[in-house]
Amino acid sequence: MITAVARLRARPGHEDRVRKQALSLVAPTLAEPGCLSYRPYVDPLDPGAWLVFEEWYDRASFDKHLTSPHMVEAFEAGAELLDGPPTLTLLEG
């Protein structure tokens, strides 16, 4: 199993758009083969700070997820919406 933790920060003034996009990724991601869970969280004290926790059956499933149409679209939008690229930590369990 692979657990991925993505940290991202909304560009100031884009917090609502990042929230909308983050939540729109839940359903299509959960429908992907190998996805065990996908949960985005916003920091209640800092609405620009997000953590996304994902659990995948294996690394191949996670890697395929990164090239899915909804993720490619999210990565493209991130250039405008995020205050820098997300950081990603992968854990094996």
N, C-alpha and C positions, 0 to 999 in steps of 0.2 A: 504494500500500500504506500502511496505517496500523499503527503500532506503539503500543500502549497499555501504560503502566507504572503499575500501581496499587500504592500503598503503604498498608499498614494495620497496625494494632497491636491485638492482642487485649487485652481488658479483663483485668486480673490475675485469675487463677483460671479463665479461659475458654480458655486456650491449646489444650487438647485438642479442645474443641468447634470452635474456629476451624480447626484442622488438618483435622478431619473434614469440615467444610463446604467448605473450600477444595479438598480433594481430590475431593469429590463433584461439583464443578462441571466437572471436566476432561472427562469423557466427553460430557455433553450439550453442552458448549460446542464441542468438536471436531466434533460432528455438525452444527453449525449451518452453513448456507450462507455462504461467504465467510471462514470461520475457517481460517487457515493454521497457527496454533500457539497453544497456551494452556498456560503453564507457571507454576505457583505455587512459590515458594521461601520457605523459612523460614530465618532467620538462625540458624546453629548456636550462636552465642554469646548469642543473645537470642531464645528460643522464642516470644516474643510479637510479634516483628517479621516481617512478610511483604512480599514483592514478588511481584506477578503480572505476567508478561510475556505480552502477547497480540499476535499479528499477524493483520491482517484484510486482505482483498482491497481493500476501500474503506471510506470513512467510513459509507456507508449500511448496510453489513453490520454494522459495529461498533455503530452506533446502534440497529439492530434487536435486536442481542444484548442491549443494556441493558434492553430491554423483554420479553425472553424470560421464561417462567414461572420457570425455575430462578434467574435473576438477580433477578427481583422478590422471590422468596422469600428469597434471600440478603441483599438490601438490607434487608428487613424484619427478619431475624434479626440483622443488624449492629447495630441499635440496642441490643440486649442484649449482644451478644458483643464488640463493638469499643469501644475507648477513643477514640471520636470517629469522624467520617466518614473514609473512605479519601481519599487524595489521588490525583489522576489526571494523568498527563502523556501527551499525544498527540504522536506524531512522524510526519511524512510522509516516505516514502522512495520 
